[in-house]
């Protein structure tokens, strides 16, 4: 399973999102000190009812928690755009 697939599977299991985009942006960070660890840079856009009523930092914390060990083993940097259904994109 690729890293993108692992991230997608973890987020789908945790949130049952109505929309989910996972993008590997590691190639944009070649030569970056964090890239030397072998971990990647990713961007996630996720829309799920579970985010309704939460602040942006609460949403991000839930995403990080859902990714669990991947945050320590596979992900160096993660851009998160998390929203509830019906919210305008930030």
Order of alpha helices (4+ residues) and beta strands (2+ residues): alpha-beta-beta-alpha-alpha-beta
